[in-house]
């Protein structure tokens, strides 16, 4: 993908996110399918772990960061990469086809 195309994709994601609201859509997963984050409307994300256990949390987009947290407390910070993937620290999640 051209550098311009990547910039447009990232910009569209950030604009849709409104810098503080929801905005991501769809499911992002690691290459092995061990961990997935399903972003839903209303600023909700369903995180599914390696044993199929799932938890629904809140998220908000802040620039190139996605803050995931329970209703109160510290946030897990994900980074939106220039390619539109999500870097969660231990892995990079790619958007899955619907």
C-alpha positions as CSV (number, residue, x, y, z in Angstrom):
1,X,0.0,0.0,0.0
2,X,1.3,3.4,-0.8
3,X,2.4,5.7,2.0
4,X,-0.5,8.1,1.1
5,X,-3.0,5.3,1.3
6,X,-1.8,4.3,4.7
7,X,-2.1,7.9,5.9
8,X,-5.6,8.1,4.6
9,X,-6.6,4.8,6.3
10,X,-5.1,5.9,9.7
11,X,-6.7,9.4,9.4
12,X,-10.1,7.9,8.6
13,X,-9.9,5.6,11.6
14,X,-9.0,8.5,13.8
15,X,-11.7,10.8,12.5
16,X,-14.3,8.1,12.9
17,X,-13.0,7.7,16.5
18,X,-13.7,11.3,17.3
19,X,-10.6,11.4,19.5
20,X,-12.4,10.3,22.6
21,X,-15.3,8.2,21.5
22,X,-15.7,4.8,19.9
23,X,-14.7,4.5,16.3
24,X,-13.0,1.2,15.6
25,X,-15.1,-1.5,14.1
26,X,-14.7,-5.2,13.5
27,X,-12.4,-7.9,14.9
28,X,-8.6,-7.7,15.2
29,X,-6.6,-10.8,16.0
30,X,-3.1,-12.1,16.1
31,X,-1.8,-14.2,13.3
32,X,-2.3,-17.4,15.3
33,X,-5.9,-16.5,16.3
34,X,-5.0,-16.8,20.0
35,X,-6.2,-13.3,21.1
36,X,-8.9,-11.2,19.5
37,X,-10.5,-7.8,20.1
38,X,-13.9,-7.2,18.7
39,X,-14.7,-3.5,18.6
40,X,-18.4,-2.7,18.8
41,X,-20.6,0.4,18.8
42,X,-21.0,2.4,21.9
43,X,-17.3,2.2,22.9
44,X,-17.4,-1.4,23.8
45,X,-14.7,-4.1,23.0
46,X,-15.0,-7.8,23.6
47,X,-11.6,-9.4,24.3
48,X,-11.2,-13.1,23.9
49,X,-8.2,-14.9,25.3
50,X,-6.4,-18.1,24.4
51,X,-8.8,-20.4,26.3
52,X,-11.9,-18.8,24.9
53,X,-12.5,-16.7,28.0
54,X,-14.0,-13.3,27.0
55,X,-14.5,-10.0,28.8
56,X,-16.3,-6.9,27.6
57,X,-14.6,-3.6,28.4
58,X,-14.8,0.0,27.3
59,X,-12.5,1.7,24.9
60,X,-11.9,5.1,23.4
61,X,-9.6,6.4,20.7
62,X,-7.1,9.1,21.5
63,X,-5.0,10.0,18.5
64,X,-3.1,6.9,17.5
65,X,-3.8,5.3,20.8
66,X,-6.7,3.1,21.9
67,X,-7.4,3.1,25.6
68,X,-9.1,-0.1,26.9
69,X,-10.4,-0.2,30.5
70,X,-13.0,-1.4,32.9
71,X,-15.4,1.4,33.9
72,X,-12.8,2.9,36.2
73,X,-9.1,2.4,36.7
74,X,-5.9,2.1,34.6
75,X,-6.1,1.6,30.9
76,X,-4.4,-0.8,28.6
77,X,-2.9,1.3,25.8
78,X,-3.0,-0.1,22.3
79,X,-1.2,1.7,19.4
80,X,-2.7,2.1,15.9
81,X,0.2,1.3,13.6
82,X,0.7,3.2,10.3
83,X,-0.6,0.0,8.5
84,X,-3.9,0.2,10.5
85,X,-3.0,-2.8,12.8
86,X,-3.2,-2.7,16.6
87,X,0.0,-3.1,18.6
88,X,-1.0,-4.5,22.1
89,X,2.5,-4.8,23.3
90,X,3.1,-8.5,23.1
91,X,1.5,-8.9,19.7
92,X,0.3,-7.0,16.7
93,X,-3.4,-7.6,15.8
94,X,-4.6,-7.4,12.2
95,X,-8.2,-6.6,11.2
96,X,-10.0,-9.8,10.2
97,X,-12.3,-10.1,7.1
98,X,-16.0,-10.0,7.9
